[in-house]
């Protein structure tokens, strides 16, 4: 997954400090993050890079929600709060069995944590 942001270092630090990613590669305006237990990597690119398509290079990762499924959302919420991360959408449970909360990285990228539970009334 590739996200175009203004401050690559800020998003990289947020994901490594709070979500267990490691920075595998980096250069000016670029970082590649990975986790051994994730099926995907996160690539961060600085807006305006010439390597990006002309009509895309100034766009921001707006409208994107990065979702990670977790085993214990309550514990994740406690951990994030203890680390000083602001919860931008408090923990909630949807009737179809989705428990979720959201945080926002320094570049405005929304990160959602989801735990699947038995739907209410099922």
C-alpha positions in Angstrom: 0.0 0.0 0.0 1.4 3.4 -1.0 0.4 6.6 0.7 1.3 10.1 -0.5 1.9 12.5 2.4 3.6 15.8 3.2 6.0 14.5 5.9 7.2 11.0 5.3 9.3 10.9 8.5 6.3 11.8 10.7 4.1 9.0 9.3 7.0 6.6 9.4 7.7 7.4 13.0 4.0 7.1 13.9 3.7 3.6 12.3 6.9 2.3 13.8 6.4 3.7 17.3 2.7 2.8 17.7 2.0 -0.1 15.3 5.1 -2.2 15.3 6.3 -1.5 11.7 10.0 -1.2 10.9 11.5 1.0 8.3 13.2 -1.4 5.8 14.2 1.3 3.3 14.2 5.0 3.2 15.5 7.9 1.1 14.6 11.6 0.6 10.8 11.6 0.3 10.4 7.8 0.6 10.1 5.1 3.3 9.1 1.4 3.0 7.7 -0.1 6.2 7.1 -3.7 7.0 6.0 -6.1 9.7 6.8 -9.8 9.7 3.2 -10.7 10.6 1.6 -8.4 8.0 0.5 -9.4 4.5 1.4 -6.0 3.1 4.0 -3.3 3.4 3.4 0.5 3.7 5.2 2.7 1.3 5.2 6.4 2.1 6.0 8.9 -0.7 6.3 12.7 -0.3 3.8 14.7 -2.3 5.3 16.3 -5.4 7.9 13.7 -6.1 8.7 13.6 -9.8 8.5 9.8 -9.9 4.7 10.1 -9.3 2.4 10.5 -12.3 2.0 14.3 -13.1 -1.8 14.4 -12.3 -1.3 12.4 -9.1 1.9 13.8 -7.6 0.3 16.6 -5.6 -2.6 14.6 -4.2 -2.7 13.7 -0.5 -3.8 10.3 0.9 -7.3 11.9 1.5 -10.3 9.6 1.7 -8.1 6.7 2.6 -8.6 4.7 5.8 -5.9 2.2 6.7 -7.5 -0.7 8.6 -5.7 -3.2 10.8 -7.5 -6.2 12.3 -6.5 -6.8 15.9 -7.3 -9.6 18.4 -8.1 -7.4 21.4 -9.3 -3.9 20.6 -9.7 -3.0 24.3 -6.1 -3.7 25.0 -5.0 -1.9 21.8 -7.0 1.2 23.0 -5.3 1.1 26.4 -1.9 0.7 24.9 -2.4 3.6 22.4 -3.7 5.9 25.2 -0.8 5.0 27.4 1.5 5.9 24.5 -0.2 9.3 24.2 -1.9 8.6 20.9 -5.2 10.6 20.5 -8.2 8.4 19.7 -10.0 10.4 17.0 -13.0 8.1 16.8 -13.8 6.4 20.1 -14.3 2.7 20.4 -17.7 1.7 19.0 -19.5 -1.5 18.1 -21.6 -1.9 15.0 -24.6 -4.2 14.9 -22.9 -6.4 12.2 -20.1 -7.4 14.6 -17.4 -4.8 14.0 -15.8 -3.2 16.9 -13.5 -0.3 15.8 -11.7 2.8 16.8 -9.7 5.3 14.8 -6.5 7.3 15.3 -5.0 9.9 12.9 -1.4 10.1 12.0 0.5 13.4 11.8 -0.3 13.7 8.1 -4.0 13.2 8.6 -4.1 9.6 7.5 -6.8 7.7 9.4 -5.8 4.4 10.9 -8.7 2.2 12.0 -8.3 -0.8 14.3 -11.0 -3.5 14.0 -11.9 -6.5 16.0 -14.6 -8.8 14.7 -17.1 -10.0 17.3 -20.4 -11.9 17.3 -23.1 -9.5 16.0 -25.5 -8.3 18.6 -28.7 -10.3 18.5 -27.1 -13.1 16.5 
